[in-house]
Structure formats: structure tokens, C-alpha cells
Amino acid sequence: MISVVLVEPEIPQNAGNIIRTCAATGCKLYLVKPLGFLLDDKHFKRAGLDYFDLANVEVVDSFEQVYEQNKDKTFYFASTKSKHTYTEVNYPNDCFIVFGKESFGLRESLLKQHYETCIRIPMINDARSLNLSNSVAIIVYEALRQNKFFELKEFGELTGRID
């Protein structure tokens, strides 16, 4: 199972959307404190819709807690400061993909410590960043694609009349 780690997310709507993505893809989601919203925030709940029951979410006190408990796993760190694009790496089916907060990203000290496993989504030079929930979806689906979308629904059936 792929895990997504949000370090200090600030915007409840982004976190709610990411819960939906993780629920729909079978990914585990770690929310690293401090959070910029309360878990009962109406915007957070609205963005997550009825996916909370399908989601595997764990709230933790620090990134170090997640890392220490899983240091035998592969971690990728999303950053605009990486030399590697998200499509240049191979994602094991039990990897962790780490994202920083909307206003700042990940701490530079953390990026320096893990620079060889930092990844970025290509953008034009004048763009600072993409929306966090979009970034999570882009990278998660690349990791799933590389793993042949293990255990995800293979196809949908058409129902009703199509004209």
C-alpha cells in the first residue's frame, strides 16, 4: 500500500480532497501536526464528502514519528527544488510520498537530508507551485500506474441507455 504524508497541511479543503483520493486508491494518509484546521472543520468534512469511512487516516505528532516507524521503506519528497521529476523514479508498492504545507512546502533541512529521493512535477518557470491536492493526485496515480493499479477496479460497467 502506498502512503501519503501531509506535513502540516493548512487548508481543510485540500486535506479533504486528498482523503477522497486516498480512499479511492487504497492509499494510507498520514496527517502530521500541527494541522491548520480542526478535524471537525466544515470545509474539511465537505471536501471529504462520504469518503471518511473508506479512508485509512492517521494523525501523528511529527514527520520523524512516521519516518522512524518505517525507515526500511522508500520515501519520496515532493518539492519544486528537486532535480528528479516524479516520472523518473520507481515507486515500490509500499513507498511513502511526502508533501509539505501549502504556504511553504517541506523544510529545507529535510529536503537536503533526502535530496536524492526528492521529486518534482514539471511546471513553467513563472509558476511557484501546483495545488496540493492536485499534486498528490498526479504523483499517486503515477505510482499506481507503475504498480499496474494493483487491486483497483479494473473497469466500470455501463448502465442505462447511452445516446
N, C-alpha and C positions, 0 to 999 in steps of 0.2 A: 504494500500500500504506500502510495506517495503521500508525504506530509507537507503541508503548507504552514509556514511560520510567519505570523504578522508581528513584528516587533513594534510595540507602542502605537497601534493604529489609532487615528484621531477622528475619523469621520464615520459615524454609525452606518450611513447608507452603504459605504464601501464594504465595511465588515459584513453587513447583512447580505450584500450581493455575493461576497466571497463564500459565505456559508452556503448559499444556494449552489454555487459552482462546486464546492467541496462535497456537498450532499449528493449532487447529481453525478459526480465522478468517483465517489467512494474514497476520496482523499480525507485524511485526518487534518484538522485545523488546530493549530496552537495559537492562542491569543496571549501575547506577552505584555504584562503590566508595565507601566501604568497605561490604562486604556483612556482614550479621550472622550469616553461616553460611558453611560451605565448600561448594563446588560438588559435592563428593562426599558431602555430608551425607545420611544415610539417609532422613531425613524429607523433604528436598528431592526426592530421587530417587523416593520412594514417591508423593508428591503429583503428580509429573510423569508417573508411570507410563511408558508406552512412547511418549510424545509427543516425546521429546527429538530423535529423528531427523526429525520433521516441523517442528520449531521453528526459527525464524531468530532466534538469540540472540547478542547481542554484549555482552561485559563491557567497560566503559570506566572510566577513572580519574576522570572528573568530568562533571558536567552540562554545564559550559562546552564541553567537547570535542564533545558531541552538538550543542549549540546552534550553535557556530561552524561546524561542518561542514554545517549545514542551516538557516542563518539566513534563507534565502529561502523557507522553508516556514512554515506556520502552526503555532504551538504553543498548546496549551491546558493550563492548570494546574489540577488538581483540588484544591479546598480548601473547607473548611466556611466560610471567610471571604469567599466571593465573593458579589457581588450578582446574578450571572447563574446560572441553572440550566443544567444540561447539555443541556436540550432547547431552549434559546433561541438556540443558536449553530448555524452551518452548518459542517459538517466537510468540508473538501476531502478527496479520497481519498488524499492524501499528507500528511496532517497528523500531528502528534506530540501525544500526550496524556501529560502528565507527572503522576506521583503521588509523594508523599513517603513517608517511612518510617512504619511503623505507630504508633510511640510519639509522634511529633511532627508529622508532615506535612512540608510544604515550608518552607524558611527564609522568614521574613517579608520579608527583603530581596529575595528572588526574586519573591515574590508582589507586592510593591509595584512592582517593575520591570515586571511584566507584568499588572497588575491588570485591565486591560480584557479580557484573554483568560483570566481565571480563571473556573472553572465549579464549581458545587456540585450535589450530589444533595440534594433537599429531605428533611428529617427533622423530627421533633418537637423542640421546644426543649430538652428534657432529655437528648437523645441527643448524645454527643460526636462519634461517627463511626460509619461502617459498616466492616465487614471489608474489608481492602484488595482481596482477590481478587474479592469481590462488587462493589466499586466499579468495578474495571477492567472486569468483565463488563458491568455496566449501561451504562457510557459507551461502550465499544467497540461494543456492539450498537446503540446509538443512532446512532453514526457510520456503521456498516454499513447500518442501515436507511435513513438519508438517502442513501446511495450505492447504494441498490437491491440491497444484498447482493452487489455485484459478484463474479463468479466463484465464489461459494459454491454448494454443492449446492442445486439447486432443489427437489427432493423426494426422498423415500425410497420405495422400493417395499416393499409388504407381502410377506412370505414366510411360508409355513406356514399353518396353519389358525388362524383367529380366531373365537372363540366369544363 
